[in-house]
Amino acid sequence: MTLDAKGEAVIDVPLNDALTRFRLVALASAGPDRFGTGSASVRVSQDLQMLPGLPPLVREGDRTDAIYTLRNTTAAPMRVRASLSATAQRGDAAGFSRQPLAFEPQTVELAAGAAAQVRWPVQVPAGVFSLVFEAAADAGAAKDRVKTTQMVQAAVLGGESPKDALSKAALRADQELKRVNRT
């Protein structure tokens, strides 16, 4: 890297959008008697944050809330429009399909430095293996988006899936009918 007349250089350092702190360190060397180091800490943040609070796993038929926390990290109040969409994903030997799920947007007033939760009620459809949520928060210049996948398992009835429980119940009913017909 080439330095300017003051012995300084400007470089671009790509950072991910993680909300965290980074320590940058530079080492310089231009021969055995010309060397040095420098460091700086950088805090990465965004004015508006949308943080998911979804459980990683739900079961078919569950009624739950899709919960997100909105956080205003600025010194000014914000009016935030929060929106949510989801896709229920189905798949079996016959193929793969997606079913869109729609939710009404919500508007939240966030004071400077404040946080608030937004919730949308969710009924987990039967026969899906996952729900993919896409949430967005918009306060004009400040925006955030987050995509989260929630796994879905079959409902359990006495340790069995509904299909297995129904099959066993049908078998028991058939056996009982045969027994009654023999007597």
C-alpha positions in Angstrom: 0.0 0.0 0.0 1.3 3.4 -0.8 1.2 6.2 1.7 0.5 9.9 1.0 3.0 12.8 1.8 1.8 12.7 5.4 2.6 9.0 5.7 -1.1 8.1 5.8 -3.3 5.8 3.7 -7.0 5.4 3.3 -8.4 2.0 2.8 -11.9 0.6 2.6 -12.6 -2.2 5.0 -15.8 -4.2 4.2 -17.8 -5.0 7.4 -20.8 -7.2 7.6 -24.0 -5.9 9.0 -23.7 -7.6 12.3 -24.5 -5.2 15.2 -21.3 -5.4 17.0 -17.9 -3.9 17.6 -14.8 -4.5 15.6 -11.1 -3.8 16.4 -9.0 -2.9 13.4 -5.3 -3.3 13.6 -2.7 -2.1 11.0 1.0 -3.2 10.9 3.4 -1.2 8.8 6.9 -2.0 7.8 9.3 -0.3 5.4 12.6 -1.9 6.3 14.4 -2.9 9.6 14.2 0.5 11.2 10.9 1.8 9.8 7.8 0.1 11.3 4.8 0.8 13.4 1.3 -0.3 14.4 -2.1 1.4 14.8 -5.5 0.3 15.9 -9.0 1.6 16.2 -12.4 0.2 17.5 -15.4 0.6 15.3 -19.0 0.1 16.5 -21.3 -1.1 13.8 -25.0 -0.3 14.3 -28.0 0.8 12.4 -30.6 3.5 13.4 -33.5 1.0 13.3 -33.2 -2.6 14.1 -35.8 -5.4 13.7 -34.9 -8.5 15.8 -36.9 -11.8 15.5 -38.2 -13.6 18.5 -39.5 -16.7 16.8 -39.1 -20.2 18.2 -37.0 -22.4 15.9 -39.6 -25.1 15.8 -43.4 -25.3 15.9 -45.9 -28.1 15.2 -48.8 -28.3 12.8 -51.9 -26.6 14.1 -50.0 -24.5 16.7 -51.4 -21.1 17.4 -48.5 -18.8 18.2 -47.3 -15.2 17.7 -44.6 -14.1 15.4 -42.8 -11.6 17.6 -40.3 -9.0 16.5 -38.6 -6.3 18.6 -38.1 -2.9 17.0 -35.3 -0.8 18.4 -34.6 2.9 17.7 -30.9 3.5 18.4 -31.1 7.2 17.5 -31.7 10.3 19.7 -34.9 11.2 17.9 -38.4 9.5 17.9 -39.4 7.4 15.0 -42.7 6.4 13.5 -42.1 2.8 12.2 -44.2 0.8 9.8 -43.7 -2.9 10.5 -44.8 -5.5 7.9 -44.7 -9.3 7.8 -45.2 -11.9 5.2 -44.6 -15.6 5.3 -44.5 -18.6 3.0 -45.6 -22.1 4.2 -43.5 -24.7 2.4 -44.9 -28.1 1.6 -43.0 -31.0 0.0 -43.5 -34.7 -0.6 -42.9 -37.3 -3.3 -45.5 -35.5 -5.5 -43.5 -32.2 -5.4 -42.9 -29.0 -3.7 -45.3 -26.1 -3.2 -45.5 -22.7 -1.4 -48.5 -21.1 0.2 -48.3 -17.4 1.0 -49.5 -16.2 4.4 -50.5 -12.5 4.7 -50.4 -10.3 7.8 -51.6 -6.7 8.3 -48.9 -4.1 8.7 -48.5 -2.3 12.1 -47.4 1.2 12.9 -45.4 1.9 16.1 -44.2 5.1 17.7 -40.7 4.6 19.1 -39.2 7.1 21.4 -35.5 7.9 21.1 -33.5 4.9 22.3 -36.6 2.9 22.9 -37.7 -0.6 21.8 -41.1 -2.2 21.4 -42.5 -5.5 20.3 -44.8 -6.1 17.4 -46.8 -9.4 17.2 -48.8 -11.1 14.5 -50.9 -14.2 15.4 -50.0 -17.3 13.3 -51.9 -20.5 12.8 -49.4 -23.1 11.6 -50.9 -24.9 8.6 -51.0 -28.7 8.4 -48.8 -30.6 6.0 -45.9 -28.0 5.9 -42.3 -28.6 6.8 -41.3 -24.9 7.3 -42.5 -21.3 7.5 -40.3 -18.6 6.0 -41.0 -15.2 7.5 -39.9 -12.0 5.9 -40.3 -9.0 8.2 -39.5 -5.3 7.4 -39.4 -2.1 9.4 -39.5 1.3 7.7 -39.2 4.7 9.3 -38.3 6.7 6.2 -34.5 6.9 6.0 -34.1 4.1 8.6 -35.0 0.6 7.5 -34.3 -3.0 8.4 -35.3 -6.4 7.0 -35.0 -9.9 8.4 -35.7 -13.3 6.9 -36.2 -16.2 9.3 -37.1 -19.9 8.6 -39.1 -21.7 11.3 -39.2 -25.6 11.1 -42.6 -27.3 11.4 -43.1 -30.8 12.8 -46.2 -33.0 12.6 -48.6 -32.6 15.5 -48.2 -35.3 18.1 -51.1 -37.3 19.6 -49.9 -39.6 22.3 -46.4 -39.7 20.8 -47.8 -40.4 17.3 -48.4 -38.2 14.2 -52.0 -37.6 13.3 -51.6 -39.9 10.3 -50.3 -42.8 12.4 -52.9 -42.3 15.1 -55.7 -42.3 12.5 -54.3 -45.4 10.8 -54.1 -47.3 14.1 -57.6 -46.1 15.1 -58.9 -47.3 11.7 -57.2 -50.7 12.2 -58.6 -51.1 15.7 -62.1 -50.2 14.4 -61.8 -52.8 11.5 -60.6 -55.5 14.0 -63.5 -54.7 16.3 -66.0 -54.8 13.5 -64.6 -58.3 12.4 -64.9 -59.5 16.0 -68.5 -58.3 16.3 -69.4 -59.9 13.0 -68.0 -63.3 14.1 -70.2 -63.4 17.2 
